[in-house]
Structure formats: C-alpha cells, structure tokens
Amino acid sequence: MGRYAQVVVGPAGSGKSTYCFAVQNYLGANATRLPALVVNLDPGQERTEEQEEKQPFDADVRDLISVSDVLEELDFGPNGALVFCMEHLVDNMEWLKGEIDAVGGSDDEYFIFDCPGQIELYTHIPVLRTLVERLQSWNFHVCVVHVIDALFIDDTSKFISGALLALTSMLNLQAAAVNVVTKCDLKKETLGGGRRRRPRAGVNTIGYHFDEATGTQGALARLKALEEEEERLKQLGQLDDGDFGNNDNDDDDAATSGDNADLAYAFGDEEGAAEKNGAGADEEEDDEFLNVDDPEYFNPGTHMLRAALEENTVAPKLRELSESICEVLDNYNLVNFIPLDITSESSFEYLMAHIDAATQYGEDLEPRDPGAEEQEEAEDSLQNDAKAAALNE
Ligand SMILES: Nc1nc2c(ncn2[C@@H]2O[C@H](COP(=O)(O)OP(=O)(O)OP(=O)(O)O)[C@@H](O)[C@H]2O)c(=O)[nH]1
C-alpha cells in the first residue's frame, strides 16, 4: 500500500500535538485504514504525565536530545537550544530511521510527525526541509500539514499573516501541503453552540468541496456557490429559512449521547469511538459539519483585506504594503484553508480526503479484476481436489 507521512507544522500552541493524536484516533477507529504512528520531533515538547500515559508518542526525539539537556549543558537560550537540537537531529537522521523502522518496519505505514512551532525552522533554517527530503528518500509520500488556530484568523490582518506563514512553509518545505484551521469547535461555541440539523445531502459539501476552485481567490467563488445553492433549495422548497448558518437546536436531545462520543472520538476514548462508529450510531447525530455555519470565516481570502482597503479602514501608511501582500497571495493562488472541528467525524473525513489526495493514499494498490478473488478460490479448490485425489490413489 505504501508509506505515508504527515509532517505537522504551525505556530506554538496552534494545536499540533492535539491534531496528531486526534488523527491517530480517527485512523485507528477505521478498520479500512492504515493505523497511524505518532513521532514527536519537538525536543522542547512539554506534555503532562497524564497525557504521556494516555497517548504516548510511538517514537520521541527527546530520546536523542532535548531542549532541557542542552539548556543544562550549554550556554544557550531556549530558542538557540531548540535550533541546536534540530540541527543535531538532522546530523543524526540514521537515528530517526532506526526509530521509524523499530516501531513501523514495513512497507505499509502511516506516520505523523509532530514538529516544533518555531517559525525559523521552516523559514530560514533548512532543518525541516531536510527532514521532508529524507522522508521522501525513504519512500514516504509526504504531506506537510500546516495548522493555524481558528482564533488566529479572527480578523483580516491576522488572517493575512497566517496565510503568509502558510505560503512561506509551502514554498520552503517543497512538498504537498494542506493548511488546516484547528480549534473550530471553539468557533462553533462562539456562534452559539447547540447541534445543528444534519445538512441535507449536497448542501454540506458545497462550501469546501475540493473540486471547487482552490486558493485564496476561490473563497469568493465558494461563497457564491453556497448562496446560489441556498437560493435554489429554497425555491425547490427543500430548505427552511433556518437551515443555513443559523443555530438549530431541534435535535439537541437526540444528540446528547452523540456529543460524548464526539468528544471521546477526538480525545482517544476507545469505547466512545466504538459507540460512534458502531452500527447503533444514530445517523442524524454524526454528521454535524461546520462549513455551513460561516464559510467566509473559514476561508476569508484576500477580498476581505481588499474590502477593508476600499473602506479606508487600513492605515494609509500600510495601504500600499497591504495591496502588495494581497497580490502575492492572489498571484500564487496556493493558500487555502480547511477547517477542522475535532469533535466532528465528517470534518475529519473531509480533511483526510484532501490529505489522501495530496499523498496519493492507496494509489499503490495493485488493480484487481472484479471476480479475481472467486477465480483464485476456484483454482485453490481445484488444486486441493487434485491433491486429495493423488493422496487417495
Ligand atoms: N477546543 C480545542 N482545543 C484545542 C484543539 N487543539 C488544541 N487545543 C488546545 O490548545 C492547546 C495547545 O494545543 P497543543 O496541541 O499542545 O498545541 P501545539 O501546537 O502542539 O503546542 P506546542 O507544542 O507548544 O507548539 C491545548 O490546551 C489544547 O487542549 C481543538 O481542536 N479544540
């Protein structure tokens, strides 16, 4: 099937470790997928004992070197110590290969690498680039997952800085990339919480369907498509006024047990995950998906900054610079964000579809003729009959 790797980068506190383990839970609960192994590559990683016990890393760079070791023994500050550790890791890539082979050691593997958040590691120091290249040379299909906190893009200027950060990492790491907005469950709470009615088929994928135009310029197109679909469904009488974007607590009661399962899903409670994935799961409960709430929020695009420029709400001194930044983002037309609500299975499904496309997941599978299995069984049975006949003679 192949070797796959997600290299998870993003600013400190953006939710990288939480994301890694949530993806591990998601893949672990799905019998048709390769289970994921999580490798910590942050020598300054600080998790509580309880977290380490509940979901330990499968391999950990701190077994090679840690920031605290360097701080103790060398005269460095915390940032210098981290850079020293990462350079030491790059000089000892055979150690990493050994760890990967020890916990994985097969041709079909799925690894998730939790990287440090210091921006210099993927802007002007080539350590993460080297790491990605090495993984590729070990036959991994690599996808860089750049995570950004939902609260980080709460206003236009923060969004622009997040988008530039994502663009920088995409350009420097030179691998397939997916940008993810994490902590969207918090955004959902800001919007008023409560369960929304399950979106009707065809409605919930429009905002972020990955066949739609991508890139920052695509945001407007997506928003327009969503509005047109809303209008169309209204005309067909399939949509009540309250269905789009508004809170709808109709099915709060029905969803109560699903809520627990959702959280369990994200945070590693196997029973909860089993309940969620089991046959008894209520169909209505498991398909809450955020993108109908506020598409513009999750994919704001440079048009927001342009609108601010037109409204003269940007300081005159920054006007020209802001316009140039919009131009860079629009011209590259590369940066696109996918929202992730770790409490929603459909949100994971949607994100994984992107990551699978980026890593070409499963494309190494040999094509099989329909009916090949039956033919093999028939041949086996013929051979067994022949053996039995030979023994009897
Ligand atoms: N509600 C919610 N909280 C989250 C989510 N992701 C992360 N958090 C919280 O955000 C905080 C930081 O999360 P981490 O996963 O440690 O972030 P990180 O990017 O690995 O942090 P560093 O290792 O310091 O770079 C923790 O308190 C998490 O519980 C999320 O999707 N939803």
The ligand as an SDF file (V2000), in Angstrom:
LIG
                    3D

 32 34  0  0  0  0  0  0  0  0999 V2000
  -11.0790   23.1260   21.9660 N   0  0  0  0  0  0  0  0  0  0  0  0
   -9.9750   22.7590   21.3390 C   0  0  0  0  0  0  0  0  0  0  0  0
   -8.7810   22.9240   21.9560 N   0  0  0  0  0  0  0  0  0  0  0  0
   -7.6820   22.5420   21.3060 C   0  0  0  0  0  0  0  0  0  0  0  0
   -7.7310   22.0000   19.9870 C   0  0  0  0  0  0  0  0  0  0  0  0
   -6.4660   21.7530   19.5950 N   0  0  0  0  0  0  0  0  0  0  0  0
   -5.6680   22.1030   20.6190 C   0  0  0  0  0  0  0  0  0  0  0  0
   -6.3890   22.5910   21.6530 N   0  0  0  0  0  0  0  0  0  0  0  0
   -5.8580   23.1080   22.9210 C   0  0  0  0  0  0  0  0  0  0  0  0
   -4.8600   24.0930   22.6220 O   0  0  0  0  0  0  0  0  0  0  0  0
   -3.7470   23.9550   23.4980 C   0  0  0  0  0  0  0  0  0  0  0  0
   -2.4690   23.7750   22.6930 C   0  0  0  0  0  0  0  0  0  0  0  0
   -2.6020   22.5560   21.9860 O   0  0  0  0  0  0  0  0  0  0  0  0
   -1.3310   21.6910   21.5740 P   0  0  0  0  0  0  0  0  0  0  0  0
   -1.8290   20.5220   20.8310 O   0  0  0  0  0  0  0  0  0  0  0  0
   -0.4430   21.4260   22.7520 O   0  0  0  0  0  0  0  0  0  0  0  0
   -0.6030   22.7160   20.6170 O   0  0  0  0  0  0  0  0  0  0  0  0
    0.8460   22.5910   19.9530 P   0  0  0  0  0  0  0  0  0  0  0  0
    0.7920   23.3200   18.6640 O   0  0  0  0  0  0  0  0  0  0  0  0
    1.2890   21.1660   19.9140 O   0  0  0  0  0  0  0  0  0  0  0  0
    1.7200   23.3860   21.0080 O   0  0  0  0  0  0  0  0  0  0  0  0
    3.3230   23.4440   21.0980 P   0  0  0  0  0  0  0  0  0  0  0  0
    3.7800   22.0240   21.3410 O   0  0  0  0  0  0  0  0  0  0  0  0
    3.5530   24.3610   22.2600 O   0  0  0  0  0  0  0  0  0  0  0  0
    3.8390   24.0050   19.8200 O   0  0  0  0  0  0  0  0  0  0  0  0
   -4.0510   22.7800   24.4130 C   0  0  0  0  0  0  0  0  0  0  0  0
   -4.5840   23.3040   25.6050 O   0  0  0  0  0  0  0  0  0  0  0  0
   -5.1230   22.0020   23.6700 C   0  0  0  0  0  0  0  0  0  0  0  0
   -6.0030   21.3050   24.5290 O   0  0  0  0  0  0  0  0  0  0  0  0
   -9.0280   21.8660   19.3460 C   0  0  0  0  0  0  0  0  0  0  0  0
   -9.1610   21.4210   18.1920 O   0  0  0  0  0  0  0  0  0  0  0  0
  -10.0990   22.2620   20.0750 N   0  0  0  0  0  0  0  0  0  0  0  0
  1  2  1  0
  2  3  2  0
  2 32  1  0
  3  4  1  0
  4  5  2  0
  4  8  1  0
  5  6  1  0
  5 30  1  0
  6  7  2  0
  7  8  1  0
  8  9  1  0
  9 10  1  0
  9 28  1  0
 10 11  1  0
 11 12  1  0
 11 26  1  0
 12 13  1  0
 13 14  1  0
 14 15  2  0
 14 16  1  0
 14 17  1  0
 17 18  1  0
 18 19  2  0
 18 20  1  0
 18 21  1  0
 21 22  1  0
 22 23  2  0
 22 24  1  0
 22 25  1  0
 26 27  1  0
 26 28  1  0
 28 29  1  0
 30 31  2  0
 30 32  1  0
M  END
$$$$
